[in-house]
Every structure is written in C-alpha cells, then in structure tokens.
Amino acid sequence: MVANSHQKASASNDVSVSQLYACAGKDPCAGSSNSRSVGGPLARELQGKPVVVDIYASWCSACKNIEPTMSQLKQKYQGQALFIVFDVSDKAKVSQSEARARQLGLGDFFAQNKSQTGSITIVNPEDGEILSQDRNNSNLSDYTSVLDNAISQR
C-alpha cells in the first residue's frame, strides 16, 4: 500500500522545514514511503483495526485546528478504528504518554514524534506500517480515504 503524506501548515504561520515535516532530517523516515514504520507490530490490544495516533497539546494551535476533524473521524469510525491521543501539554503528560506509548508498541514512534504536535498518523497495527502522516491537516477526506482503504483490506 502506498502511504499518504499530507503535511501542511497554516498559511499564516511561519514555520521551519523541521516543524513542517515530521521526518525532516530523521533517518526513520528515509527511503521509500512504503518502508515507513513505527518500529514493528503494535500491542495485542490494538490489533484488528487501523490505529489513529494524535500528538496533542492544549497550547497547540494546529491541534485546535484539527480538533473538529478528529471528532468527526471518531464518530464516523467508532468500532472500526482505534484512536490514541498522546498528550504532550506539559512534562507530566509527556511522561504519561511516553509510558503508554511503550505499552502499546509505539515507544520509538513517540520518541521521534512527540514534538510534532498537531500531527495525525494512521498505522497498520499488524506490522507497524505508517499508512498516512499529516500535520495540521483538517481535510476530512484525506483521512477517510486512508481509513476506508485500510478497513476494506481487513
């Protein structure tokens, strides 16, 4: 499956390349998009449905921008996809999210992406393949096309 990568920033924000592109300068994202992975299969409790990972912070304007889209996705795919929110609003929440990420098989992914607030990543739990990774993208159809495809292949 070819991975979608819709990484955008709002036109009013002046952002650096490393802020805009979660994978800028990082080896885990190098190579073909088909080889992008969170590091392997996810925890047993996440198996059977695509996993949507949201890196969130209460102070993040991109998070607020995509919140209505995430709410729509959660309603539309209730029971068909699993939604994980890693809150990085403060040090205590980062520590809690880091521990949870390790339990779920997302420890390496969290370590590499915890600074990428406003990012939504859709993962195949069976092998850890990143199906889509978006930043500050409120376009519902970008997510639904990936989720519909992942669900139809189960």
N, C-alpha and C positions, 0 to 999 in steps of 0.2 A: 504494500500500500504506500502511496506517495504521501508524505507529510505536508500538511498545510502550514505555512508560516506567515501569518498576517501580523507583523509587528509594526504598530503605528504609535505616533504621539500626537497630541492635540496641536493644531497649528499655532496656537497662542503660546505654547511652551517652547523655550529654548533649551534643548536637551543635547547632551553629548552622545556620540555614537554608542559608547558603552552603556548609557542609560536607555537608549532606544532599542538596542539589540541585545537581548539577554545573553547571546552566545558570543558577542564581540570579544575576540582575543582569548577565548576559552577553548581548550582542547576538546572537552566532551562534545562540543557541537561541530567539530571539524569533520570534514569528509562529506559523503552524500547524506541527504536528508533521511534516507531510508535507514541509516545506521544510528540515528539519534535515539538514545535510550536513557532511562533514569537509572540504569545500572543493573537491571535484571528483573525477574518476576516480582510482583508485589505480594504482600502478605495474603494468606489464605482468605481472610475475611473480605478482601477486595476483589476476589476472583469472580468471573462470570459476567461482569458489566464494565463498560468503559468507565474510567475514573477521571473526573474533572477536578483539577487542583488549582485552587485560587490562593495566590500570595497577597494577603490583605494587610492593610494598616489603617487605623482610624484617621490618621492625618494625611492620607494619600488621596490627592485629587483624582488620579486615574481610577482608583478603587471606587470612589463615589460616582464617577462617570459610568463605569460598567456595572454598578450595583443593580439597576433595573433589568439589564440584560441577564445577569446571573439569576435574578429572581424568576424571570420568565423561563430560563432553562431548567431551573429546579422544579417548577410546576410542570412543564411540558414533559420532562424525562423522569418524573418521580417513579421509582421502581424499575427504571430501565438503565439508569446510570447512577454512579456513586459520586457524591460531591464532598470534597475535602477542602477545608479552609485552614490555611496556616496563617495565624495572626502574628504579625511582627511589629505591632504598635509600640511595644516597649520591651526592655530586657527580659522581664519575667515572662511575657507572652512568647518571645523568641525562644526562651528555654523550654517552655511547654510545647511549642510547636516542633522544636528540634527533637524532643523525646518522642513525640507522637510520630513524626516522620520516620524515625529509626524503627519504631514498632511496625510501621506499615510498609517497610521496604523502600522508603523514599528518603532515607538519610542523606545519601550522596546528592540527590536532586535538590533537597532543601539547602544543603550547604552551598551548592553552586548558584542557587536562585533566590535565596532569602532576601537579597537586596533588590529584587525585581518586583517591587510592589505594583499592583495593577496588572499582573500577568495571569493568564489563564492557560493551563496546559492540560491537554486531553491525552490520557495514557492508556495503552492496552495493558491490562494487568497481568496477562499471561506471560509476556516476555519483556515488559517494561518499555516497549517502543513508544516514543513520543509521536502521537498522531497529528498534533497541532499545538503550536505555542504562539499565543497572541499577547500583546501588551497594549493596554488602553484601547481595546477594540470593542466597541459597543454594538457592532453589527451582528445581530442575532443569527442571520443566515450563515455566517462563517462558521459558527459553532454547530448549528443544526445539521449542516451538510456533513461534517465530520462525524458527529454522533449518530446520525441516521445510517451512514455507511458502516460504522463500527458495529452498530446493533444488528444490521442486516447480515453481517458476516458471522454472527454467533450461531 
